[in-house]
Amino acid sequence: MVSAAEFIEGLNITALGVTVVFAVLTILALVLHFVGWLERRLIEREEAWEPAPAPKEAGETAEEKPAIPPRDLAIITAAVLAYTAERASQLRPLPFRRKVSDAWRLYGVQSSMEEVEDFNYGIGKW
């Protein structure tokens, strides 16, 4: 039986442990909040030092990518599909036989037997 003094000591240790854990979590949260605040400040300061971009003319675009016309895209797609269909008829499946090592099979049987034995010992039935 546990005496009252031991029970009180256990409660004190538990309270101290919980307090330490939450204090560390609070400090960690404050540090992460401060890092985010500092990063925002540095980004704002960096943006303040950058010169404003020059206004663009009406006809000027930032980047022009060459667009493939839909007709040409359809022709390319059909050619790729025809090529892959032709190659697929030339392929043949390789024979595949699965041979499991006896060592792995025996290890699996042994480990499952140990689990059953441990369970039976745990509940007191053997």
C-alpha positions in Angstrom: 0.0 0.0 0.0 1.2 3.5 -0.8 1.6 5.9 2.1 0.3 9.4 1.9 3.8 10.9 1.9 4.7 8.8 -1.2 1.5 9.7 -2.9 2.1 13.5 -2.3 5.7 13.1 -3.5 4.4 11.4 -6.7 1.9 14.2 -7.3 4.7 16.8 -6.8 7.0 15.1 -9.3 4.1 14.8 -11.8 3.2 18.4 -11.4 6.9 19.4 -11.8 7.2 17.3 -15.0 4.0 18.6 -16.6 5.1 22.2 -15.7 8.6 21.7 -17.3 7.1 20.2 -20.5 4.6 23.0 -21.0 7.2 25.6 -20.2 9.5 24.2 -22.9 6.6 24.0 -25.3 5.7 27.7 -24.6 9.3 28.8 -25.1 9.5 26.8 -28.4 6.2 28.5 -29.6 7.5 31.9 -28.7 10.8 31.3 -30.5 9.0 30.2 -33.6 6.7 33.2 -33.4 9.7 35.5 -33.1 11.5 33.8 -36.1 8.3 34.4 -38.2 8.1 38.0 -37.1 11.8 38.5 -37.9 11.5 36.9 -41.3 8.5 39.1 -42.2 10.5 42.2 -41.1 13.5 41.2 -43.2 11.4 40.6 -46.3 9.6 44.0 -45.8 13.0 45.7 -45.4 14.4 44.0 -48.5 11.3 45.0 -50.5 11.8 48.6 -49.4 15.3 48.7 -50.7 14.4 47.3 -54.1 13.8 49.9 -56.8 10.3 49.9 -58.3 10.1 48.1 -61.7 9.9 50.2 -64.8 6.4 50.4 -66.3 6.0 48.2 -69.4 4.8 49.4 -72.7 1.4 48.4 -73.9 2.6 45.9 -76.6 5.5 44.4 -74.6 5.0 41.1 -72.8 7.2 39.5 -70.1 7.8 36.2 -71.8 6.5 34.8 -75.1 6.4 31.1 -75.3 6.0 29.6 -78.8 2.6 28.0 -78.8 2.1 24.8 -80.8 -1.0 25.0 -83.0 -3.7 22.4 -82.1 -3.4 20.7 -85.5 0.3 20.2 -85.1 -0.2 19.0 -81.6 -2.7 16.4 -82.8 -0.4 15.2 -85.5 2.5 14.8 -83.0 0.3 13.0 -80.5 -1.0 10.6 -83.2 2.5 9.8 -84.3 3.7 9.0 -80.8 0.7 6.8 -80.2 1.2 4.9 -83.5 4.9 4.4 -82.6 4.1 3.0 -79.1 1.4 0.8 -80.5 3.8 -0.7 -83.0 6.4 -1.3 -80.3 3.9 -2.9 -78.0 3.1 -5.6 -80.6 6.8 -6.5 -80.7 7.2 -6.9 -77.0 6.6 -10.2 -75.4 6.1 -10.9 -71.7 9.1 -12.5 -69.9 8.5 -15.7 -68.0 8.5 -15.0 -64.3 8.6 -17.6 -61.6 8.7 -16.6 -58.0 10.9 -18.6 -55.7 10.8 -17.6 -52.1 13.8 -18.5 -50.0 13.1 -21.2 -47.4 15.0 -19.1 -44.8 12.5 -16.2 -45.1 9.5 -18.6 -45.1 10.8 -20.4 -41.9 11.6 -17.1 -40.2 8.0 -15.9 -40.8 6.5 -19.1 -39.4 8.8 -18.9 -36.4 8.0 -15.2 -35.6 4.3 -15.9 -35.9 4.6 -18.8 -33.5 6.5 -16.6 -31.0 3.8 -14.0 -31.2 1.2 -16.6 -30.3 3.3 -18.0 -27.5 3.9 -14.6 -26.1 0.2 -13.8 -26.2 -0.7 -17.1 -24.5 1.9 -16.5 -21.7 0.6 -13.0 -21.3 -3.0 -14.1 -20.6 -1.8 -17.1 -18.5 -3.1 -19.9 -20.7 -0.7 -22.4 -22.2 
